[in-house]
Structure formats: C-alpha cells, structure tokens
Amino acid sequence: MEGSSSQQNESIDNRENENQDAEDDADGDDDDDGPVLHIKLQNIVSTVTLGVRLDLDKITSTARNAEYNPKRFQAVIVRIREPKTTALIFASGKMIITGAKTVTDSRNAALKFTAIIQKVGFPATFKDFKVQNLTATCDAGFPIRLEGLIYAHSTCATYEPELFPGLVYRMVEPKVSLLIFVSGKIVLTGAKTVEQLTSAFSNIYPHLLEFRKKNTVVIKGEQKSLQLFRIFIHIC
C-alpha cells in the first residue's frame, strides 16, 4: 500500500511539474509576440569604374545583347540573364548595374560585365565597386491614416492624393525616402546598406502605429510593438 501511494504522489508531482513547464514556455512565447515585419529587397543599383575610355560603337557591334542609341542616351545598355541584370556603360569607363536583388548578385554581375568589355578588346579593370541605392518593399500589416501622418510630420513629408496616392516621407537619419500608402504598403529607397533599411523602418513604424486606421483587426502582440518587433530582410 505504501509503495502504491508513493507512486501516485510521484505521478502527481510529475504532472504538476509538466504543467508548470508548459506555463513557463507560454510566458516565454508571450515575450516574443511582437509582430514579425518582412522587408524584401527589390532592386540594387551599384557602380563600377573600369579605368579606361571606351568606344561604345565597338562594344555594340561586338558584344551580345548590347543596345546603343546615342540620340536617346549616351551609354550602351547590356543585359545578362544570370544574374538577371542590366548595365549602363559610358564612354568614360563608368558603369551602372541595376536589377540585382542581392549585393552579391550585383557584384557578380559587375564582374561579368567587366569581362564582356575585356573580351571586346579593352583593358578594363574592376575598381571601386559601390552600392549606390537599395530599393525594398514591406507591409506594415494595417491601413494607415495618411492625413493624420502628414499633419504630424509636415516638415519631412508630402502628400498630394490628387497627384499621387502615396505619402512621401524623407527621413534625415538614415537618409532614406519612404513611399507610404493607405493600405500599409511601403516602398523604401535611398539606402546604401541593409542596416539603413532596417533602421529607417524601425524609426517609422511607431508613427505608423500611431496613425493606424481604427476598426481594423489587431495583430497578435501589437500592444507591445512600440517596444518589441522583429524585422526580417528577404534576400531572394
């Protein structure tokens, strides 16, 4: 009898410990209930110096997928499929690469374009690769009262709905411009690093919460979101 009673008490203690562990896990999960915000890179603009003057007509006649119309634009337009990017190549030896969605792809594309110029017959070198602009998109997760936002931030924002449906917010630090739409969709441009993108959205998000439209579904954990939210950068 004593052995049976002892086993029952031990079983009860185990169940109580399991319940306590479950409660602790639930409390821990609550601490991470802040909304998860996704920022997706859409375009990267970078520049490279080739270190030599170029004959654009020669490039056009020799390289594949090259276009040149000097009456419209003073640069050769060259495209490659992998990574899917476009280069603007100037006679001065300057090159602009657009279309990549990661810094690695942008750099690899610049190397490929440099190799194309070398195959044409110019002693081009790969120098001074620099990211000039990152463009990204994200969704705040709720509609925004743009009229209230422009009234509170008129010194750094413009909103003319009869001309353009988005509010333009020019952040000073970091130096990033944001196009904010009533749906909660946001376009960020002007950043030169992923860190600047993250910082810009971190700065604007509390203001977006302040002017969230009423009578909308409150996402889980939003009450903490002024102090706690997570941002993910999609490199894809």
N, C-alpha and C positions, 0 to 999 in steps of 0.2 A: 504493500500500500504506500509506504513511504517513497519507494522508487517511482511509482506511478505519479504521485503528487509532485515529486521533484521534476519529472519530465514535463508535466503540464505547466509548472511555473516557468521552466526554461523556455517552453514554446511561446508562452505569453510574452516573456521578456524579449524574445527574438522578433515577434510581430510588432511590439512597441518600438523597438529599435529601427525596424524597417520603415514603419510609418514616420518616425522622426526624420530618418534619412530622406524620405520622399518629400517631406515638408521643407527640409533644408534645401533640397535640389530645386524645389519650386520657387523658394525665396531667391535662390541664386539666379534662376532664369528671369525673375522679375527685374533684377538689376540690369539685364541686358535687353529689356523690352523696348529700347529706343528704336525708332524707325530705321530701316536699312535703305539708304539712298544710293542709287546707281548712277554714276556719271560715265557716259560712253564716248570715247574719242571718235570723231567723225572725219577729221582731216588734219594733216600736219603739213605745214609749209616750212621748208628748210632751204638754205642757200649754201653754195659751194663756190670757191674760187679755183678756176682751172689753171691760172698762171700763164696764159698765152692768149694772144689775139687770134680770132677765128675767122675763117672765110665761110660765111653762112651758106652761100650758094653751093660750095663744095660739099658741105655737110648734107644739104638737102638732096643733092644728086647721088650721094654715095650711101648714106645711112638709110635703113629701112624705117618705115613708119615715121618719116620726118616731113613736116609741113613748113613752108616759108612763104609768106605773102608780105613783102616789105611795105606795101601800100597800106596795109592794115595794122601790122605790128612788127616792130624791129627785133624780132627774135625767132629762132627756129623752134618749132614745137615738136618734141619727140615723145613717143609713148612706148611703154613696155608693159607686158602682161603680168609679169611676176617679179616683184610685187606690182600690182596694178597702180601705176603712177604716170605722171606727165612731167616733162622737164621743159622749161623755157631757157633756151641757150642764147646768150647775147654775144655779139662780136667782140666785146671787151674781155670775154672769158668768164663772165659771171653766169651762174646757173641757179635757177629756182626750181625746186622739186615740190610738187603738190600731189595730193591723192592718197598718200600713205596714212595708215591708221595706227601705226606704232612708230616710235623713234627708230627702232632697229630696222624696220622696213624702209623708212625714209633714208637712212644711212646706206643700206644695201642698194637701194635704187640709185642713189647718187654715185656709188661706186660703179654700178653698171653703166650709167650714162657717161661717166668719165672714160670707161673702157671703150665705149662706142666712139667717142671723139678721138681716142688714141688710134683706133683701127682705121679711122678716116685718114690719118696721117699727121695729126697734130701732137706735139709733145706735151700733152695736158698732164697736170698733176692734181692730185686730190688734196685741197688745202682749205682750212678754215670752215669746216662743216659746222653749221649753226642752225638750231631750230628757231624760227622767227615767229611762229604762231601755231597755237593749238586751238582747234575748234571742237567743242564737245556739246552733248545734249544730256538733259536729265529731266526728271519729273518730280515735282515737289510732293505729289500724291493727293493734292486737294486744289479746288478752284481758288483764285486769288482776286481780291477787290483791288483792281489796278487804280481806281480813282482815289482810294484811301492811301495807297502806297505812294502815288505821285504827289499827293498833298503833303505827306510827311517827309518826303525826300526830294523836294523840288529842286534843290541845289545840285543834285547829282543824277537826276533822272528827267527824261522827257517822255510825254505820252500824248500822241495826237491820233486818236482812234479813227478819225475820218481819213487819215492818210496811211496809217499803218496800225494793224491790230495789236501790236506788242508794245510794251513799255521798255524803253532803252535805259538801262541803269549803268552808269560809268563809275566803276569803283576806282578809288585812288590808290589804295594799297590792299592787295596787289593790283596792278594796273590791268584790269580785266573789264570787258564790257559784257553785259548780260541782256539778252532779249527775253523778257518775261511775258508770258501770255496768260490770259484769264483762266485757261484750262489748268494751269500749273506747269505746263511745259516750259522749259528754259533752254536757251542756247547760250553757251559761254564762248567768248572769243577774245583773243589778245594775249592769252597766257603763253609763256615760253617754257614752262615746266608743268609737270603733273601736280607738283606741290602747290603751285599758284592756283590751279583749277580747284583743288581741294580747299585751299584757304578762302578763295572767293565764295564758294558755295557755303562754306561754314559761316562766313560773315553775313551772307544774305538770308540764310534760312530762318533765323529768329524773326526777321522782319516779315518774311512771307507768312509765318505762323500768325503774326500779329494781325495780318490783314486777310486771313483765311475767310472765305465766304461762310456764313452761318448756314445751318440746316444741311450740313454735309456729314457724311459718315466719318466718325473719328477713328483713325487708325490706332491699333493697339499700341499702348505705350506713349501716345502723343503727349500726355500730361508731363512726361519727363523730357520731352525732346528739346526743350530750350537748353538743357544742360547735357543731354546724352543722345547722340545719334551717330550712326556709323555710315561712312561713305566708302563705296567701292568704285574703283576705276576699272572699266571694262577695256581691256586691250585686245580687241577682237574685231 
